[in-house]
Every structure is written in structure tokens, then in C-alpha cells.
Amino acid sequence: MNFPMTFVLIVLVIGLVQLLPADAQYSGPTLACGGTSLVKSTTLIAPNNIASTGLTCVYTIRALNLRVCQLRLDFNSFSLAQPTLDPYPRCINDVFSVQNLNFDLCGENTGQHVYVPFNPTSTDRTITITFNIASRSRIPTIGVPYWNIRVQQLECPTVAAPVADVVARQAVREFPDELDALAQFGRTLHDVGLLAPNGCLQYFSGSSGTVESFNFGTGVGPYLGGMNYAICFRRRRTNHLLRLKPSTFEIASSANPTVENPGLDELCYSNIASEVRSEDNLHIPNAVAHLPAFPTLRASRFCSRSLVNGEVDVTAPGPFIMYFNSDQLFDPFHLETGFSMHYEVL
């Protein structure tokens, strides 16, 4: 194939990639317990009849190629047993775990998503996702578990030769081979818009939406203890502001709020480390908080009910990112419901 035809094909592939919606391009098959996925996108489904004696359900994801660098898991539905206060909210009866993540999930997480780092090698190209489900006959008070999770393999652009060199190499091949190579090239370009920045457990690429703590469910929580993760928002070149409007905000604090401090900074995270002080907080760097009955406040860590009916603006340079931290303490007098916030990137 000559160079002009190759160039036309590249333009067509890139054009098609841009036209296809990011969340609908790959609709792969379903994967049952014990199965191995070899495709770009698959959906993990729960067994129809989960044994009353309990079960362990393992799914294996095999990388398409060595360019795969992340998995995105979208919880279309996710309902497991609630965390147990032993001695803080953690997953004991039902446990969802993913290789390469350092914490477990349980409870109600429908609508949530997570990103998982994936570093396949020529000798190890798999990653496992596991559900350990408790016996319902032994613990009849917990509900029936169910899940439906979409798993996408995301490919990182390789540090390769410029496109012109790729075209030159492909031009000596027959048309089918070249078209296949261009299709793979276009698919990788498509993934660029979905890839999360390194270190982000959650990544919101839309200009607006809702961000919630894990196991927020219907607004009763509790969030899980022993967590520390980053929540990131896509910032385009024209964006200058991240705005957060909480509808629910209830995070444990180390002491009761005061008139001067409704649940900010020192009340949430002591400058001097102490094993007996709560360190649960939502860390929003360079935040400006607009709260009822308070002047505009500059703070970075928030807990208690400090952001109820409030609004937070972030206009600092750099990426839009916030961090959630929960410790391994639990105080029934300082509720750990969690947070639900509408966000806008403007």
C-alpha cells in the first residue's frame, strides 16, 4: 500500500475513535466464577444460586498484550454483607479483593468504580479478582449477595517510534496486516482518554457527576476503616475550578466541633501523631470553603459534619485531586456515614 492510502487509513481510524463514546465502545462477554478473560472488556457476573454454605469465586483477567497498564472496574451492581465493627468497619463476612490493591471492599457499592495498576510481563500476564462469600445458613441475617462488574483493560501508549516511522514500516505490508496494526494503534489512542493518572484509585473524567465514599449506599454507611486513596478529576487546559457541593458529609473527628472549628484541619488530623486520635478526613488541597454562618475559610482537611450545606472551590494550579483517609479506630459517638458530593469541573 502506498503512503497516501496509509495516511488516509490513519485519519479514518483516529476519526472513528473520536466519534465512539468512551464508555460504550467495548461491550465484551460475561465471565463466570472460575473463568479467565482474554478480551478487551468483560463483565463479571455472580452465580445464579450462591451456595448457602458460602463460596470463593475467582476471576482471572489475562492481559491482551504488554501495553495493558490499568484495569478499570465499574460496579454496575455490587451488594455484599455490611462491614463488621471488629473493632472498626472492615470486611469479614463477604470480602471483595483485587490483586494489586491493598484493601478489600464489601457492603453497597453500586455505581462506584476503581482503577487497578496492571504490569503484565512475558511470564506473568494475569491478575485475579476474588469474592469470598460467607455462609448464609451460618449467618442468616445477612442478605443475598450479588454483583455485576465491568472490567476494561486499558492500554498505555508505548515509548515507540514516531507515527511516521510506524507508517513507513507498515507500508511494506499487505493491506490486512496494515489495517490491523492501525486498528490497534487507534484503540490505544482511545484508551488515553480513559487512563487514570498514576496513583488514582478513582478518576472522574466527566465535567460533572457524583463522588461518594465506599459503602455509602443509601446514605447510612459506614465507610470502611483502614483506607487511604486518591480521587482524581480530569482537568482540561481550559478548566480553572473544581467545585464540590456535599449533600451528605459525616466523617469521624478527634473531638467535638466548636464554634471556631466545625471540623477542619487540626480537628481532623493532628500535627502530632497519636494512636488514640481519629485521623479520618477528606483532604482537599488548597480548598476554599463556603459554609453557613461562617466567613469564607481556607482549609485542607475536613471531618465531622463541617461541609453539610456548604460548598468547596479549588482554583489552585496542577491536577484536581483529593484524598480520603480512614483509620482503624471507631467511636460510636462520632458517626462514620461518609460523604456524597456533586462535583463540577469548570
C-alpha positions in Angstrom: 0.0 0.0 0.0 1.3 3.4 -0.8 1.9 6.2 1.7 -1.2 8.4 0.8 -3.5 5.4 1.4 -1.8 4.6 4.7 -2.2 8.2 5.8 -5.9 8.1 4.9 -6.4 5.0 7.0 -4.7 6.6 10.0 -7.0 9.6 9.7 -10.1 7.3 9.4 -9.1 5.2 12.4 -8.4 8.2 14.6 -11.7 9.8 13.4 -13.7 6.8 14.3 -12.1 6.5 17.7 -13.0 10.1 18.5 -16.6 9.6 17.4 -17.2 6.5 19.6 -18.3 7.1 23.2 -15.6 6.2 25.7 -17.9 4.2 27.9 -19.7 2.2 25.1 -17.0 1.1 22.7 -16.1 -2.2 24.2 -19.0 -4.4 25.3 -17.4 -7.7 26.0 -18.9 -11.1 27.0 -19.7 -12.1 30.6 -17.3 -14.1 32.8 -18.5 -16.7 35.4 -16.7 -17.8 38.6 -13.5 -19.6 37.8 -13.3 -18.2 34.3 -10.4 -16.4 32.5 -11.0 -13.4 30.3 -8.9 -12.9 27.2 -10.7 -9.9 25.8 -10.6 -6.1 26.0 -13.8 -5.8 28.1 -15.7 -8.4 30.1 -18.4 -8.4 32.7 -18.1 -10.4 35.9 -21.4 -12.0 36.9 -22.4 -13.6 40.2 -23.6 -17.2 40.3 -27.4 -17.6 39.9 -27.6 -19.6 43.1 -25.0 -18.8 45.6 -24.4 -21.7 47.9 -25.8 -21.3 51.4 -22.6 -22.8 52.6 -20.6 -19.9 51.2 -18.1 -19.9 48.3 -15.0 -18.5 46.9 -15.3 -17.0 43.4 -12.1 -16.2 41.5 -12.0 -14.4 38.1 -8.7 -14.2 36.1 -8.0 -11.4 33.7 -5.3 -12.1 31.2 -3.6 -9.1 29.5 -4.3 -8.7 25.8 -0.7 -7.5 25.4 2.2 -6.0 27.4 0.8 -2.5 26.7 -2.0 -3.0 29.2 -1.3 -0.9 32.2 -4.5 -0.5 34.1 -7.9 -2.2 34.7 -11.0 -0.1 35.2 -13.7 -1.8 37.2 -17.2 -0.4 37.0 -19.6 -1.7 39.6 -22.9 -1.9 37.7 -24.3 -3.6 40.8 -22.5 -4.6 44.0 -24.2 -5.7 47.2 -22.3 -7.7 49.8 -22.6 -8.1 53.5 -22.1 -5.0 55.5 -18.7 -4.4 57.2 -18.3 -5.7 60.7 -17.2 -3.5 63.6 -14.3 -5.7 64.7 -13.1 -3.3 66.1 -13.6 -0.9 63.2 -15.7 -1.2 60.0 -14.0 -3.9 57.9 -14.9 -6.7 55.6 -15.2 -10.1 57.4 -18.3 -12.0 56.2 -18.1 -11.1 52.5 -14.8 -9.8 51.0 -14.1 -8.5 47.5 -10.4 -8.3 46.8 -8.3 -7.5 43.7 -4.7 -8.4 43.2 -2.5 -5.2 43.3 -5.0 -3.3 45.6 -4.1 -3.1 49.3 -7.6 -3.1 50.7 -10.9 -5.0 50.5 -14.5 -3.9 49.7 -17.9 -5.0 50.9 -21.3 -3.5 51.6 -23.2 -1.4 49.0 -21.1 0.0 46.2 -23.3 0.0 43.1 -22.2 2.8 40.8 -18.7 3.0 42.2 -15.5 2.3 40.2 -11.9 1.6 40.8 -8.7 1.6 38.8 -6.2 -1.2 39.3 -2.5 -1.0 38.3 -1.6 -3.8 35.9 2.0 -4.6 34.9 2.0 -7.7 32.8 5.2 -9.4 31.8 6.1 -12.0 29.2 6.0 -14.6 32.1 3.0 -13.3 34.1 0.1 -11.7 32.2 -2.7 -12.3 34.7 -4.4 -10.6 37.6 -7.1 -12.1 39.8 -10.3 -10.7 41.3 -11.8 -12.7 44.2 -15.1 -12.8 46.1 -15.1 -14.7 49.4 -18.8 -15.1 50.4 -19.9 -16.2 53.8 -22.3 -19.0 54.5 -25.9 -17.7 54.7 -27.0 -20.7 56.6 -24.5 -19.9 59.3 -25.3 -16.2 59.3 -28.9 -16.0 58.1 -29.3 -12.3 59.0 -27.1 -11.0 56.1 -28.8 -10.6 52.7 -28.2 -12.4 49.4 -25.1 -11.1 47.7 -25.0 -10.1 44.0 -22.6 -8.3 41.7 -22.2 -7.3 38.1 -18.8 -5.7 37.3 -17.5 -4.4 34.0 -13.7 -4.9 33.6 -11.8 -3.0 30.9 -8.2 -3.5 30.0 -6.6 -0.1 29.3 -3.5 0.2 27.2 -0.8 2.8 27.7 0.9 4.3 24.7 4.3 2.8 24.3 7.5 4.7 24.1 7.9 3.9 20.4 9.0 5.4 17.2 7.1 8.4 15.8 3.9 7.8 13.8 5.7 8.5 10.5 8.2 5.6 11.2 5.3 3.3 12.0 3.6 4.2 8.8 6.8 3.6 6.8 7.2 0.2 8.3 3.6 -0.7 7.8 3.6 0.5 4.2 5.6 -2.6 3.0 3.0 -5.0 4.3 -0.2 -6.2 2.8 -3.4 -4.4 3.4 -5.0 -6.7 6.1 -1.9 -6.5 8.3 -1.6 -2.8 8.0 -5.3 -2.3 8.8 -5.0 -4.5 11.8 -2.0 -2.5 13.0 -3.8 0.8 12.5 -6.8 -0.5 14.4 -4.6 -1.4 17.4 -3.0 2.0 17.1 -6.4 3.7 17.2 -7.6 1.6 20.1 -4.6 2.6 22.2 -5.3 6.3 21.3 -8.8 5.7 22.5 -7.7 4.4 25.9 -5.7 7.6 26.5 -8.9 9.4 27.5 -9.8 6.7 30.0 -6.5 6.2 31.7 -6.2 7.5 35.2 -3.2 9.4 36.4 -0.8 7.2 38.3 -1.8 6.7 41.9 -5.5 7.5 41.5 -7.9 4.8 42.7 -10.8 6.7 41.3 -10.8 9.0 38.2 -13.7 11.1 37.1 -13.3 12.2 33.5 -16.7 13.9 33.1 -17.3 17.6 33.7 -19.8 16.9 36.4 -21.1 14.0 38.4 -21.3 12.5 41.9 -18.5 11.2 44.1 -19.2 9.1 47.2 -17.3 7.2 49.8 -17.3 3.4 49.6 -20.3 1.7 51.1 -22.2 5.0 51.2 -25.2 3.0 49.8 -28.5 4.8 50.7 -26.7 7.2 52.9 -26.2 5.2 56.1 -22.6 3.9 55.6 -20.4 3.3 57.4 -17.3 3.8 55.3 -14.6 1.2 55.6 -11.7 1.7 58.0 -8.0 1.4 57.1 -8.3 3.1 53.8 -6.1 5.8 52.1 -6.7 6.6 48.5 -6.7 9.4 45.9 -9.7 10.6 44.0 -8.8 12.5 40.8 -10.8 14.7 38.3 -9.9 15.3 34.7 -8.6 18.8 34.2 -8.5 20.1 30.7 -6.5 23.1 29.6 -9.4 25.5 29.8 -10.6 24.4 33.3 -9.8 26.6 36.2 -12.1 25.5 39.0 -13.2 22.3 40.8 -16.5 22.9 42.8 -17.8 20.4 45.3 -21.3 20.5 46.8 -21.9 17.9 49.5 -25.4 16.5 50.1 -24.1 14.3 52.9 -20.9 14.7 54.9 -20.3 12.9 58.1 -16.7 11.8 58.9 -15.3 11.0 62.4 -13.3 13.7 64.2 -10.9 13.5 67.1 -13.0 15.8 69.2 -16.4 17.6 69.1 -16.7 20.6 66.8 -16.5 24.0 68.3 -17.8 27.4 67.3 -14.3 28.3 66.0 -13.7 24.9 64.4 -16.7 23.0 62.8 -14.4 20.2 61.7 -11.3 21.5 59.9 -7.6 20.7 59.8 -6.4 20.2 63.4 -9.7 18.6 64.5 -9.3 16.1 61.7 -5.6 15.3 61.6 -3.2 16.2 64.4 0.2 17.7 63.6 1.5 15.4 66.3 0.8 11.7 65.6 -1.3 10.0 68.2 -2.7 6.4 68.1 -5.8 7.3 70.1 -6.9 10.3 68.0 -9.1 9.8 65.0 -7.4 10.7 61.7 -10.4 10.2 59.4 -10.6 13.1 57.0 -11.2 14.2 53.4 -8.1 16.1 52.3 -8.8 18.7 49.6 -5.5 20.7 49.0 -5.9 24.4 48.6 -9.6 24.4 49.3 -11.7 27.4 49.9 -14.9 26.5 51.9 -18.1 28.5 51.9 -20.1 27.4 55.0 -23.3 28.6 56.5 -22.8 31.0 59.4 -19.0 31.2 58.7 -16.9 33.5 56.7 -15.0 32.1 53.8 -12.5 29.6 55.2 -9.2 28.3 53.8 -8.6 24.8 54.9 -7.4 21.5 53.5 -8.7 18.7 55.8 -12.4 18.2 56.5 -14.2 15.9 59.0 -17.3 15.8 61.3 -20.3 17.5 59.6 -18.2 20.5 58.6 -19.3 20.6 54.9 -23.0 20.0 55.3 -24.9 22.6 53.3 -21.5 24.0 52.3 -19.5 24.4 49.1 -15.8 24.0 48.3 -13.9 25.6 45.5 -10.4 24.7 44.4 -8.6 27.0 42.0 -5.0 26.0 42.6 -2.7 25.1 39.7 -2.0 21.5 39.0 -4.2 18.5 38.9 -7.6 18.4 40.7 -7.2 15.7 43.4 -8.4 14.9 46.9 -7.5 12.2 49.4 -9.7 10.1 51.7 -8.2 8.6 54.8 -9.8 6.4 57.4 -8.0 4.9 60.4 -8.6 1.7 62.4 -10.5 3.4 65.2 -14.2 3.6 65.7 -16.1 5.8 68.1 -19.9 5.4 68.1 -20.3 9.0 69.2 -18.6 10.3 66.1 -20.5 8.8 63.1 -18.7 7.4 60.1 -21.5 7.7 57.5 -19.3 9.0 54.7 -19.8 11.6 52.0 -21.8 12.2 48.8 -20.9 15.2 46.7 -21.8 16.7 43.4 -18.8 17.9 41.6 -18.2 20.3 38.7 -15.1 21.0 36.7 -15.4 24.5 35.3 
